[in-house]
Amino acid sequence: MKGEIEPIKKHGLRAWITEFGGFTDCTSDAHLTGTWLEGLYQSQMTIQFLSTATVDQIDLYNISGNTSSLVFQDSASYWDSCLSKSISFHGAPGELTATGQAYALIGNALKHADSVYPVRFPQAPLISPGAPAAAYPSLTGAALTGQRNQWLLLNLGEKPLTLSYPAMGEGRIESVSAPALTTRVTSEREMTHTARPFDGERFTLAPYSVNRITIESQ
């Protein structure tokens, strides 16, 4: 994205991402569309866009259609462009997809936000899927300011991650996660949803989770 945004920034222009989404892996026969991996992928894209000052507006494509990149289940099949065939699964129309489960939490946070800035966690371990150069942080996020201060955090790692930030203030932490990246999300039953108080000292993020921290008192 940097190579596309930098020229826009250089000319003093603003960017609107009118369509983004889609998740395709043509390196294997794994059927990853509609899995929790797609939900985390779309969430990470949103964090990147929110953290880029040049980007004024983003629009997920699409809301309804053939399951890929959707917020709501629309059908029980999708066209796999890698395999050139239709893939069927058991999905209930109207249920939130993997992306929808994550975006419900993210969207609620954005409704109360006036501004956003990126946050980085140098203490978080790196994930190395292959070559060392491909390593990426297991924890990413953005801070939102407005009616209340909030954090949106993604734990992309396979282990729980505990952090200590005693100056944040007390509040509430909401999380959504799945037992595995390959969990196909056809309803809320596949997901773990939690909401608990945050004591303003330390918190633990579940593996493969999207999290919203809302600060209520400082």
PyRosetta script that sets phi, psi and omega in degrees:
from pyrosetta import init, pose_from_sequence

init()
pose = pose_from_sequence("MKGEIEPIKKHGLRAWITEFGGFTDCTSDAHLTGTWLEGLYQSQMTIQFLSTATVDQIDLYNISGNTSSLVFQDSASYWDSCLSKSISFHGAPGELTATGQAYALIGNALKHADSVYPVRFPQAPLISPGAPAAAYPSLTGAALTGQRNQWLLLNLGEKPLTLSYPAMGEGRIESVSAPALTTRVTSEREMTHTARPFDGERFTLAPYSVNRITIESQ")
pose.set_psi(1, -31.5)
pose.set_omega(1, -177.7)
pose.set_phi(2, -57.7)
pose.set_psi(2, -41.9)
pose.set_omega(2, -178.8)
pose.set_phi(3, -65.6)
pose.set_psi(3, -23.0)
pose.set_omega(3, 178.9)
pose.set_phi(4, -89.9)
pose.set_psi(4, -34.6)
pose.set_omega(4, -175.9)
pose.set_phi(5, -81.8)
pose.set_psi(5, -34.8)
pose.set_omega(5, -175.5)
pose.set_phi(6, -57.8)
pose.set_psi(6, -44.6)
pose.set_omega(6, 177.9)
pose.set_phi(7, -61.7)
pose.set_psi(7, -35.9)
pose.set_omega(7, 177.7)
pose.set_phi(8, -64.7)
pose.set_psi(8, -45.4)
pose.set_omega(8, 179.3)
pose.set_phi(9, -63.1)
pose.set_psi(9, -40.0)
pose.set_omega(9, -178.0)
pose.set_phi(10, -60.1)
pose.set_psi(10, -33.5)
pose.set_omega(10, -178.9)
pose.set_phi(11, -92.9)
pose.set_psi(11, 9.0)
pose.set_omega(11, 176.7)
pose.set_phi(12, 71.4)
pose.set_psi(12, 23.6)
pose.set_omega(12, -179.0)
pose.set_phi(13, -98.5)
pose.set_psi(13, 168.6)
pose.set_omega(13, 178.1)
pose.set_phi(14, -112.5)
pose.set_psi(14, 151.4)
pose.set_omega(14, -176.6)
pose.set_phi(15, -113.2)
pose.set_psi(15, 136.8)
pose.set_omega(15, 169.8)
pose.set_phi(16, -115.3)
pose.set_psi(16, 122.8)
pose.set_omega(16, 175.7)
pose.set_phi(17, -92.2)
pose.set_psi(17, 95.8)
pose.set_omega(17, -171.1)
pose.set_phi(18, -79.7)
pose.set_psi(18, -22.5)
pose.set_omega(18, 176.0)
pose.set_phi(19, -146.8)
pose.set_psi(19, 127.0)
pose.set_omega(19, 169.3)
pose.set_phi(20, -147.6)
pose.set_psi(20, 161.0)
pose.set_omega(20, -177.8)
pose.set_phi(21, 132.7)
pose.set_psi(21, -171.8)
pose.set_omega(21, -178.6)
pose.set_phi(22, 91.2)
pose.set_psi(22, 134.6)
pose.set_omega(22, -178.7)
pose.set_phi(23, -143.2)
pose.set_psi(23, 115.4)
pose.set_omega(23, -177.4)
pose.set_phi(24, -136.1)
pose.set_psi(24, 133.2)
pose.set_omega(24, 175.4)
pose.set_phi(25, -126.9)
pose.set_psi(25, 106.3)
pose.set_omega(25, -177.9)
pose.set_phi(26, -97.4)
pose.set_psi(26, 12.8)
pose.set_omega(26, -178.6)
pose.set_phi(27, -90.2)
pose.set_psi(27, -8.6)
pose.set_omega(27, -179.8)
pose.set_phi(28, -149.7)
pose.set_psi(28, 178.9)
pose.set_omega(28, 177.5)
pose.set_phi(29, -96.5)
pose.set_psi(29, 15.5)
pose.set_omega(29, 178.1)
pose.set_phi(30, -68.1)
pose.set_psi(30, 137.1)
pose.set_omega(30, 179.6)
pose.set_phi(31, -96.9)
pose.set_psi(31, 91.7)
pose.set_omega(31, -170.9)
pose.set_phi(32, -95.6)
pose.set_psi(32, -14.0)
pose.set_omega(32, 177.8)
pose.set_phi(33, -62.1)
pose.set_psi(33, 131.1)
pose.set_omega(33, 179.2)
pose.set_phi(34, 84.6)
pose.set_psi(34, -0.1)
pose.set_omega(34, 176.9)
pose.set_phi(35, -86.1)
pose.set_psi(35, 169.4)
pose.set_omega(35, 179.0)
pose.set_phi(36, -64.6)
pose.set_psi(36, -25.5)
pose.set_omega(36, 175.0)
pose.set_phi(37, -58.0)
pose.set_psi(37, -39.7)
pose.set_omega(37, 178.1)
pose.set_phi(38, -65.9)
pose.set_psi(38, -40.4)
pose.set_omega(38, 178.3)
pose.set_phi(39, -60.3)
pose.set_psi(39, -42.5)
pose.set_omega(39, 178.4)
pose.set_phi(40, -69.1)
pose.set_psi(40, -37.2)
pose.set_omega(40, 178.7)
pose.set_phi(41, -61.1)
pose.set_psi(41, -48.3)
pose.set_omega(41, 179.3)
pose.set_phi(42, -65.1)
pose.set_psi(42, -36.3)
pose.set_omega(42, 178.7)
pose.set_phi(43, -65.8)
pose.set_psi(43, -40.8)
pose.set_omega(43, 178.8)
pose.set_phi(44, -65.1)
pose.set_psi(44, -38.2)
pose.set_omega(44, 175.9)
pose.set_phi(45, -60.4)
pose.set_psi(45, -42.6)
pose.set_omega(45, 179.1)
pose.set_phi(46, -62.2)
pose.set_psi(46, -43.2)
pose.set_omega(46, 178.0)
pose.set_phi(47, -59.7)
pose.set_psi(47, -41.6)
pose.set_omega(47, 179.2)
pose.set_phi(48, -64.2)
pose.set_psi(48, -43.5)
pose.set_omega(48, 179.5)
pose.set_phi(49, -65.4)
pose.set_psi(49, -43.8)
pose.set_omega(49, 179.6)
pose.set_phi(50, -62.3)
pose.set_psi(50, -30.7)
pose.set_omega(50, -176.9)
pose.set_phi(51, -86.7)
pose.set_psi(51, 0.7)
pose.set_omega(51, -179.3)
pose.set_phi(52, -106.4)
pose.set_psi(52, 109.6)
pose.set_omega(52, -172.2)
pose.set_phi(53, -60.8)
pose.set_psi(53, -28.9)
pose.set_omega(53, -178.0)
pose.set_phi(54, -69.7)
pose.set_psi(54, -23.6)
pose.set_omega(54, -176.9)
pose.set_phi(55, -85.1)
pose.set_psi(55, 118.9)
pose.set_omega(55, -178.9)
pose.set_phi(56, -94.3)
pose.set_psi(56, -30.7)
pose.set_omega(56, -174.0)
pose.set_phi(57, -149.7)
pose.set_psi(57, 141.6)
pose.set_omega(57, 176.1)
pose.set_phi(58, -132.2)
pose.set_psi(58, 144.7)
pose.set_omega(58, 179.7)
pose.set_phi(59, -134.5)
pose.set_psi(59, 116.5)
pose.set_omega(59, 176.4)
pose.set_phi(60, -68.2)
pose.set_psi(60, 135.4)
pose.set_omega(60, 175.7)
pose.set_phi(61, -115.7)
pose.set_psi(61, 119.2)
pose.set_omega(61, 4.6)
pose.set_phi(62, -131.1)
pose.set_psi(62, 177.1)
pose.set_omega(62, -177.2)
pose.set_phi(63, -87.9)
pose.set_psi(63, -36.8)
pose.set_omega(63, 178.3)
pose.set_phi(64, -140.3)
pose.set_psi(64, 151.1)
pose.set_omega(64, -178.2)
pose.set_phi(65, 160.4)
pose.set_psi(65, -120.8)
pose.set_omega(65, -173.1)
pose.set_phi(66, -112.3)
pose.set_psi(66, 39.8)
pose.set_omega(66, 172.5)
pose.set_phi(67, 85.3)
pose.set_psi(67, -45.3)
pose.set_omega(67, -177.2)
pose.set_phi(68, -63.3)
pose.set_psi(68, 126.7)
pose.set_omega(68, 177.3)
pose.set_phi(69, 66.5)
pose.set_psi(69, 20.0)
pose.set_omega(69, -177.1)
pose.set_phi(70, -87.2)
pose.set_psi(70, 162.9)
pose.set_omega(70, 169.3)
pose.set_phi(71, -95.5)
pose.set_psi(71, -36.0)
pose.set_omega(71, 179.8)
pose.set_phi(72, -118.7)
pose.set_psi(72, 142.8)
pose.set_omega(72, 172.6)
pose.set_phi(73, -62.2)
pose.set_psi(73, 133.9)
pose.set_omega(73, -179.6)
pose.set_phi(74, -118.3)
pose.set_psi(74, -26.0)
pose.set_omega(74, -177.7)
pose.set_phi(75, -153.1)
pose.set_psi(75, 176.1)
pose.set_omega(75, 179.5)
pose.set_phi(76, -107.4)
pose.set_psi(76, 27.8)
pose.set_omega(76, 177.3)
pose.set_phi(77, -159.6)
pose.set_psi(77, 163.6)
pose.set_omega(77, 174.9)
pose.set_phi(78, -150.9)
pose.set_psi(78, 157.6)
pose.set_omega(78, -179.8)
pose.set_phi(79, -88.8)
pose.set_psi(79, 120.1)
pose.set_omega(79, 177.6)
pose.set_phi(80, -90.7)
pose.set_psi(80, 107.6)
pose.set_omega(80, -176.0)
pose.set_phi(81, -69.6)
pose.set_psi(81, -24.6)
pose.set_omega(81, 178.6)
pose.set_phi(82, -72.6)
pose.set_psi(82, -43.0)
pose.set_omega(82, -177.1)
pose.set_phi(83, -91.8)
pose.set_psi(83, -9.3)
pose.set_omega(83, -178.5)
pose.set_phi(84, 55.4)
pose.set_psi(84, 45.9)
pose.set_omega(84, 176.1)
pose.set_phi(85, -157.1)
pose.set_psi(85, 163.4)
pose.set_omega(85, 179.9)
pose.set_phi(86, -84.9)
pose.set_psi(86, 135.8)
pose.set_omega(86, 178.2)
pose.set_phi(87, -109.4)
pose.set_psi(87, 126.7)
pose.set_omega(87, -179.0)
pose.set_phi(88, -104.9)
pose.set_psi(88, 152.3)
pose.set_omega(88, 177.8)
pose.set_phi(89, -155.5)
pose.set_psi(89, 172.4)
pose.set_omega(89, -179.8)
pose.set_phi(90, -93.5)
pose.set_psi(90, 102.1)
pose.set_omega(90, -179.7)
pose.set_phi(91, -131.0)
pose.set_psi(91, 142.2)
pose.set_omega(91, -179.3)
pose.set_phi(92, -97.9)
pose.set_psi(92, 119.3)
pose.set_omega(92, 178.9)
pose.set_phi(93, -55.1)
pose.set_psi(93, 136.5)
pose.set_omega(93, 179.9)
pose.set_phi(94, 93.9)
pose.set_psi(94, -16.4)
pose.set_omega(94, 177.8)
pose.set_phi(95, -75.1)
pose.set_psi(95, 151.0)
pose.set_omega(95, 176.1)
pose.set_phi(96, -69.4)
pose.set_psi(96, 137.4)
pose.set_omega(96, 174.8)
pose.set_phi(97, -79.9)
pose.set_psi(97, -177.2)
pose.set_omega(97, 174.9)
pose.set_phi(98, -57.7)
pose.set_psi(98, -47.9)
pose.set_omega(98, 177.9)
pose.set_phi(99, -63.2)
pose.set_psi(99, -40.5)
pose.set_omega(99, 179.2)
pose.set_phi(100, -63.0)
pose.set_psi(100, -38.6)
pose.set_omega(100, 178.7)
pose.set_phi(101, -61.3)
pose.set_psi(101, -43.7)
pose.set_omega(101, 179.7)
pose.set_phi(102, -70.2)
pose.set_psi(102, -40.8)
pose.set_omega(102, -175.2)
pose.set_phi(103, -72.9)
pose.set_psi(103, -23.5)
pose.set_omega(103, 174.8)
pose.set_phi(104, -61.3)
pose.set_psi(104, -41.7)
pose.set_omega(104, 178.9)
pose.set_phi(105, -72.0)
pose.set_psi(105, -46.0)
pose.set_omega(105, -179.1)
pose.set_phi(106, -64.0)
pose.set_psi(106, -42.7)
pose.set_omega(106, -178.9)
pose.set_phi(107, -62.8)
pose.set_psi(107, -39.3)
pose.set_omega(107, 177.4)
pose.set_phi(108, -63.0)
pose.set_psi(108, -35.2)
pose.set_omega(108, 177.5)
pose.set_phi(109, -68.1)
pose.set_psi(109, -43.0)
pose.set_omega(109, -176.6)
pose.set_phi(110, -67.0)
pose.set_psi(110, -26.6)
pose.set_omega(110, -179.9)
pose.set_phi(111, -62.4)
pose.set_psi(111, -24.8)
pose.set_omega(111, -176.0)
pose.set_phi(112, -109.8)
pose.set_psi(112, 17.5)
pose.set_omega(112, -175.4)
pose.set_phi(113, -111.0)
pose.set_psi(113, 139.8)
pose.set_omega(113, 174.7)
pose.set_phi(114, -105.8)
pose.set_psi(114, -30.7)
pose.set_omega(114, -179.7)
pose.set_phi(115, -149.3)
pose.set_psi(115, 163.9)
pose.set_omega(115, -176.0)
pose.set_phi(116, -144.2)
pose.set_psi(116, 149.0)
pose.set_omega(116, 173.5)
pose.set_phi(117, -146.8)
pose.set_psi(117, 149.9)
pose.set_omega(117, -177.0)
pose.set_phi(118, -73.0)
pose.set_psi(118, 150.6)
pose.set_omega(118, 172.6)
pose.set_phi(119, -126.3)
pose.set_psi(119, 144.7)
pose.set_omega(119, -178.4)
pose.set_phi(120, -124.5)
pose.set_psi(120, 152.6)
pose.set_omega(120, -174.7)
pose.set_phi(121, -130.7)
pose.set_psi(121, 85.0)
pose.set_omega(121, -177.6)
pose.set_phi(122, -62.9)
pose.set_psi(122, -20.3)
pose.set_omega(122, -179.4)
pose.set_phi(123, -81.2)
pose.set_psi(123, -11.9)
pose.set_omega(123, -179.1)
pose.set_phi(124, -74.1)
pose.set_psi(124, 140.2)
pose.set_omega(124, 179.6)
pose.set_phi(125, -67.2)
pose.set_psi(125, 157.7)
pose.set_omega(125, 176.8)
pose.set_phi(126, -92.3)
pose.set_psi(126, 150.9)
pose.set_omega(126, 174.0)
pose.set_phi(127, -104.4)
pose.set_psi(127, 127.2)
pose.set_omega(127, -177.7)
pose.set_phi(128, -116.9)
pose.set_psi(128, 92.4)
pose.set_omega(128, -177.4)
pose.set_phi(129, -72.7)
pose.set_psi(129, -18.3)
pose.set_omega(129, -177.6)
pose.set_phi(130, -162.3)
pose.set_psi(130, -111.3)
pose.set_omega(130, 179.0)
pose.set_phi(131, -66.6)
pose.set_psi(131, 145.6)
pose.set_omega(131, -179.8)
pose.set_phi(132, -53.7)
pose.set_psi(132, -33.1)
pose.set_omega(132, -179.2)
pose.set_phi(133, -66.3)
pose.set_psi(133, -18.5)
pose.set_omega(133, -178.3)
pose.set_phi(134, -91.3)
pose.set_psi(134, 2.0)
pose.set_omega(134, -178.6)
pose.set_phi(135, -62.8)
pose.set_psi(135, 144.5)
pose.set_omega(135, 179.7)
pose.set_phi(136, -140.6)
pose.set_psi(136, 157.5)
pose.set_omega(136, -177.2)
pose.set_phi(137, -65.2)
pose.set_psi(137, 141.7)
pose.set_omega(137, 177.0)
pose.set_phi(138, -77.4)
pose.set_psi(138, -16.0)
pose.set_omega(138, -179.1)
pose.set_phi(139, -129.5)
pose.set_psi(139, 125.7)
pose.set_omega(139, 175.2)
pose.set_phi(140, -132.9)
pose.set_psi(140, 163.4)
pose.set_omega(140, -179.7)
pose.set_phi(141, -178.5)
pose.set_psi(141, 177.3)
pose.set_omega(141, 177.5)
pose.set_phi(142, -143.0)
pose.set_psi(142, 147.4)
pose.set_omega(142, 176.7)
pose.set_phi(143, -103.6)
pose.set_psi(143, 137.9)
pose.set_omega(143, -178.4)
pose.set_phi(144, -118.6)
pose.set_psi(144, 135.6)
pose.set_omega(144, 176.6)
pose.set_phi(145, -117.2)
pose.set_psi(145, 150.1)
pose.set_omega(145, -179.3)
pose.set_phi(146, 166.9)
pose.set_psi(146, -131.9)
pose.set_omega(146, 177.4)
pose.set_phi(147, -58.1)
pose.set_psi(147, -36.4)
pose.set_omega(147, 174.6)
pose.set_phi(148, -140.0)
pose.set_psi(148, 151.0)
pose.set_omega(148, 174.8)
pose.set_phi(149, -78.6)
pose.set_psi(149, 136.4)
pose.set_omega(149, -178.0)
pose.set_phi(150, -138.6)
pose.set_psi(150, 158.7)
pose.set_omega(150, 171.5)
pose.set_phi(151, -126.8)
pose.set_psi(151, 137.6)
pose.set_omega(151, 168.1)
pose.set_phi(152, -108.9)
pose.set_psi(152, 121.7)
pose.set_omega(152, -174.0)
pose.set_phi(153, -130.1)
pose.set_psi(153, 137.9)
pose.set_omega(153, 176.1)
pose.set_phi(154, -116.5)
pose.set_psi(154, 121.1)
pose.set_omega(154, 170.3)
pose.set_phi(155, -97.3)
pose.set_psi(155, 105.8)
pose.set_omega(155, -177.2)
pose.set_phi(156, -90.4)
pose.set_psi(156, -0.6)
pose.set_omega(156, -176.7)
pose.set_phi(157, -88.3)
pose.set_psi(157, 167.5)
pose.set_omega(157, -177.3)
pose.set_phi(158, -87.7)
pose.set_psi(158, -1.4)
pose.set_omega(158, -179.2)
pose.set_phi(159, -122.6)
pose.set_psi(159, 154.0)
pose.set_omega(159, 173.8)
pose.set_phi(160, -60.6)
pose.set_psi(160, 149.8)
pose.set_omega(160, -178.2)
pose.set_phi(161, -129.4)
pose.set_psi(161, 120.9)
pose.set_omega(161, -178.9)
pose.set_phi(162, -105.9)
pose.set_psi(162, 129.8)
pose.set_omega(162, -179.7)
pose.set_phi(163, -126.7)
pose.set_psi(163, 152.1)
pose.set_omega(163, 178.9)
pose.set_phi(164, -123.0)
pose.set_psi(164, 120.2)
pose.set_omega(164, 177.7)
pose.set_phi(165, -137.9)
pose.set_psi(165, 78.8)
pose.set_omega(165, -173.2)
pose.set_phi(166, -65.0)
pose.set_psi(166, -13.3)
pose.set_omega(166, -177.4)
pose.set_phi(167, -95.2)
pose.set_psi(167, 3.2)
pose.set_omega(167, -174.4)
pose.set_phi(168, -72.9)
pose.set_psi(168, -34.4)
pose.set_omega(168, -174.1)
pose.set_phi(169, 99.5)
pose.set_psi(169, 161.2)
pose.set_omega(169, -177.8)
pose.set_phi(170, -80.2)
pose.set_psi(170, 155.5)
pose.set_omega(170, 179.9)
pose.set_phi(171, -178.2)
pose.set_psi(171, -139.2)
pose.set_omega(171, -173.4)
pose.set_phi(172, -141.8)
pose.set_psi(172, 143.3)
pose.set_omega(172, 178.5)
pose.set_phi(173, -124.3)
pose.set_psi(173, 127.0)
pose.set_omega(173, 176.8)
pose.set_phi(174, -112.6)
pose.set_psi(174, 141.1)
pose.set_omega(174, -177.4)
pose.set_phi(175, -140.2)
pose.set_psi(175, 149.4)
pose.set_omega(175, 170.8)
pose.set_phi(176, -135.3)
pose.set_psi(176, 133.5)
pose.set_omega(176, -176.5)
pose.set_phi(177, -152.3)
pose.set_psi(177, 166.8)
pose.set_omega(177, 177.2)
pose.set_phi(178, -128.8)
pose.set_psi(178, 157.0)
pose.set_omega(178, -177.5)
pose.set_phi(179, -66.3)
pose.set_psi(179, -24.0)
pose.set_omega(179, -179.1)
pose.set_phi(180, -151.7)
pose.set_psi(180, 158.2)
pose.set_omega(180, 178.2)
pose.set_phi(181, -63.7)
pose.set_psi(181, -30.7)
pose.set_omega(181, -176.5)
pose.set_phi(182, -89.2)
pose.set_psi(182, 6.4)
pose.set_omega(182, 176.4)
pose.set_phi(183, -62.0)
pose.set_psi(183, 120.5)
pose.set_omega(183, 177.2)
pose.set_phi(184, -82.4)
pose.set_psi(184, 125.1)
pose.set_omega(184, -174.1)
pose.set_phi(185, -98.4)
pose.set_psi(185, 107.9)
pose.set_omega(185, 177.7)
pose.set_phi(186, -112.1)
pose.set_psi(186, -10.1)
pose.set_omega(186, 177.7)
pose.set_phi(187, -166.5)
pose.set_psi(187, 178.4)
pose.set_omega(187, 178.5)
pose.set_phi(188, -67.4)
pose.set_psi(188, -16.8)
pose.set_omega(188, -176.3)
pose.set_phi(189, -64.0)
pose.set_psi(189, -27.8)
pose.set_omega(189, -179.9)
pose.set_phi(190, -79.5)
pose.set_psi(190, -12.6)
pose.set_omega(190, -172.9)
pose.set_phi(191, -103.5)
pose.set_psi(191, 158.1)
pose.set_omega(191, 170.8)
pose.set_phi(192, -109.7)
pose.set_psi(192, 118.5)
pose.set_omega(192, 178.1)
pose.set_phi(193, -110.1)
pose.set_psi(193, 128.4)
pose.set_omega(193, 177.5)
pose.set_phi(194, -133.2)
pose.set_psi(194, 151.2)
pose.set_omega(194, 173.8)
pose.set_phi(195, -144.4)
pose.set_psi(195, 123.7)
pose.set_omega(195, -174.8)
pose.set_phi(196, -148.5)
pose.set_psi(196, 159.3)
pose.set_omega(196, 177.6)
pose.set_phi(197, -67.7)
pose.set_psi(197, 149.7)
pose.set_omega(197, 175.0)
pose.set_phi(198, -114.7)
pose.set_psi(198, 122.3)
pose.set_omega(198, -171.7)
pose.set_phi(199, -80.5)
pose.set_psi(199, 1.2)
pose.set_omega(199, 179.3)
pose.set_phi(200, 80.5)
pose.set_psi(200, 8.9)
pose.set_omega(200, -178.5)
pose.set_phi(201, -117.3)
pose.set_psi(201, -56.2)
pose.set_omega(201, -176.1)
pose.set_phi(202, -152.0)
pose.set_psi(202, 156.9)
pose.set_omega(202, 179.5)
pose.set_phi(203, -148.9)
pose.set_psi(203, 156.1)
pose.set_omega(203, 179.2)
pose.set_phi(204, -120.0)
pose.set_psi(204, 129.7)
pose.set_omega(204, 179.1)
pose.set_phi(205, -101.6)
pose.set_psi(205, 129.8)
pose.set_omega(205, 179.3)
pose.set_phi(206, -65.7)
pose.set_psi(206, 156.4)
pose.set_omega(206, 174.8)
pose.set_phi(207, -60.2)
pose.set_psi(207, 146.7)
pose.set_omega(207, 175.3)
pose.set_phi(208, 51.1)
pose.set_psi(208, 54.1)
pose.set_omega(208, -173.2)
pose.set_phi(209, -126.2)
pose.set_psi(209, 150.6)
pose.set_omega(209, 168.8)
pose.set_phi(210, -108.1)
pose.set_psi(210, 130.4)
pose.set_omega(210, -170.9)
pose.set_phi(211, -133.0)
pose.set_psi(211, 144.8)
pose.set_omega(211, 175.2)
pose.set_phi(212, -126.7)
pose.set_psi(212, 120.7)
pose.set_omega(212, 175.7)
pose.set_phi(213, -107.1)
pose.set_psi(213, 125.8)
pose.set_omega(213, 177.5)
pose.set_phi(214, -113.4)
pose.set_psi(214, 120.8)
pose.set_omega(214, 179.6)
pose.set_phi(215, -87.2)
pose.set_psi(215, 121.3)
pose.set_omega(215, -176.4)
pose.set_phi(216, -105.3)
pose.set_psi(216, -22.7)
pose.set_omega(216, 178.2)
pose.set_phi(217, -153.4)
pose.set_psi(217, 141.5)
pose.set_omega(217, -179.1)
pose.set_phi(218, -130.8)
pose.dump_pdb("model.pdb")
